[in-house]
């Protein structure tokens, strides 16, 4: 049994140190020998068993940070704030988004730059609500930030000002897909192909939507049409890979 006269209890974390120690082995605090007498009860095991190995101060701080982070993430997820980047029509397709949906939905904090951009665009739209370029930029920014329901509204507003923009309508369809409205997504993107039969990204995205719905016949049909437009493009090559896998 270690005699208390041969040891020092750290006043910061409660860890028992050797009498020859000048700083606590656990938390690094300076050890001070108290000048007082000890009775029989003081030097017994009972006198030091109350807290022989306390939690080091640094560990308390780390645990506290984890608790705060956990609470913050819980609130964040409860608010259903999306995160990450989304690539729109003309830049990429739905495939990466569909794959992300099947993975663990790990939420990350929103990029402050996105918040700043959204705030600035809102101010610009308040001053000039029907500026087509600003409306489209706002819709694309919301899309990239994965604020899909609001992006839907902005794409609809933009298309009411410029209904001929096929890429914007495909992006609208993608946002409908992301919100779970597959029927409207298919309707919007098919309307693009009706007007523009060579819109390759529209075909590829329709293939991805049908693939996500396990409608393999329709999915393969759109992938094949996508390949026929340009088999060497990024969309064409990826469509071929998907057909080979299915």
N, C-alpha and C positions, 0 to 999 in steps of 0.2 A: 504493500500500500504506500502510495506516495504521500509523504508528510507535507502539510501545507507550508511548514517552515522552510521546505526545500523547493518551493515553487511559487510562482506569481500568477495570479488570475488576471487576465487582461480586462480592464474596466470597460473597454469598448465593445468586445465581442464575447467575453466570457470564457475564452479558451485558456487552459492551464499551460503555463510555460515554465521552463527551468529557471531557477533562481538566478543563474548566471546570464540569462537572456536580457538584452536591453530593449528589444522591440518584439512585438507579438509575431509569432511565426504564421499566424492565420491572417491577420488584417494589417500588420505592419505598424500598429500604434505603439507609441513609446510606453514602456512599462515603468510603473512607479511603485516602489516598495513603501507600503504604508507603515508608518512608525506607530504601532500599537501592540498591545499585549494580547495574547490569545489564551483563552481558557481551555479546559479539557474538551468542551463541546466544539470549540473552534477548530481544533486540529484533527477531529475525527472525520471519517468518510462522510458522515451525515452533513457536515458543514459545507462540503464542496459538491455534493451530488445534485444540488438544486439545478445547476446549469454548467456541468463540466465541459461540454462542447457546444457552445452557443453558435449561432449563425454569423459568419463573418460579415462585417459591414458591407464589403464589396459585393458579397453574394446577395445581401438584402437589396442592394441597389439594382443589381441585374434582374432579380426576380420581380422587383417592382416595375422595371421597364417592360418585361414580358407581359405582365398583367395589364399595364396601360395599353400596350400594343394590341393585346387580345381584345380588350374592350373596344378600342378604336375600330378594329377590323370587323367586329360584330355589328357595330353601328353602321359602318360603311356598307356591309353586305345587306343589312336590313333596309337601307335606303336604295338598294339595287342600283348602285352607281357603277356603270360599266367602265372598263379600263382597256388599255392597250390600243393598238392601231388596227384599222380596217382598211383594206385596199379596195378601191371602188372600180366600177366599170371603166375600161380604158386603161386602168393600171394593172388590175389583176382580176380575180373572180371570187366566187363563193367557196371554193374548195377549202382554202385555209380556214375560213370561218366555220365551215361544217366540221372540220377536224377538231377545231378548238372546242366546239360544243360537246364533242364526245370525250374530251379530256377533263381533268379536274378543273372546276371553275375557280381558279385562284385569282382573287381580285387584287389589283395593284392600285396604289394611289393615282389619281388623275394628274397628268402632267400640268403643272401650273401654267405653262405656256399656252395650253389648249384653253384653260379657263380665261386667260387674258384675251386670247383671240376671240372667244365667244362673247365676252363682255364688250369688246370693241365693235364687233359686228352687230350686236344688238343695238348699240348706240347709233351706228350708221343706218340701220334699218328704221330706227325710230325717226331719224331725220328724213329718210327717203325710202319709204316702205316698198316702192315698186321698182327699185333699182335691180335689174335682172342679174347683173354680175354679182352684186352683194348678196342677193338672195341665194344664188347658186353656191357661192363661197360659204355662206352660212350653212346651207344644207350639207355640203361636202364635209365641213368641219364637224358638224354634229354626227355625221355618218362615221367619220374617222374616230371620233370619241365614243362611238357605240351608243349614242343617245338616239336609238332607232325610232321610237314613237314621234319624237319631236322632229327628227330628220324627215320622216314621212310627210309631216305637215309642210315643212319648208320645200321639199321637192314638189309637192302638189302645188304650192303657191308659185314656184318657179315655172312649172309646166303650164300653169294657167297664163303666164306671161310669155312663155316660149315653148309651145307644145311640140315643136319640131325637133327638139334636142333628144335624140335617141339614147345617148349615154346616160342622161339624167333620168330617163324613164326606166332604164335597166337598173340604175342605182335605187330608184324608188322600189322596183320589184325586189331587189336584194333586202332592202329595209323591211318590206312586208314579210319576206321570208324569215328574217331575224326575229320578228315579233310573233311568228307562229301563224301568220295569215298566208298559208301556202297557195290557196286558191287565187287570191288577189295578186300574189307574186307572179304566178304563172300567167295570169291575165295580162298584167302590165308588160311582161317581157315578150309574150307571144305577139302582143300588139306592135312591138318594135320590129319583129321579124316580118310581120305582115306588110309593114311599110318599107322595111329595109331588109330584104331577103339575104343579104350578105353580111349581116351584123354578126360576126363570129363570136364575140363575147356573149351576146345574148343567147346564142345556141349553147355555148359551153355552160353558162349559168343555168339554163333550163335543164341541161343534163344533170348538173349537180343537184338541183332541186328535186328532180324525179328520182335520182339515186338515193337521196336522203329519205324519200318516201317509199323506198323499196319497189318502185315502179320501173323495173329493169327494161321492159320493152320500150317505154318512152325515153328513158335515160339513154339507152344505146342509140335510139333514133337520132337524138339531138347531138350526141357525141360524134356520130358518123357524119352528120351534116356539117358539124364544126370542122372536122378533119378535111372534108371536101373543099371547104373555102380556102384553107391554107394549111397543109399538113406540116409545114416546117415552122410555123409560128409557135410561140409558147403555148397558146391554148390548144393548137392542133396536136403538138407533141404530147401534151398532158392528156388530152382526150384519148390518144392512142394507147397510152400507158394504162388508163383506167379500163378501156375495153379489153386489153390483154389480161388484166387482173380479174375481170368479170366475164 
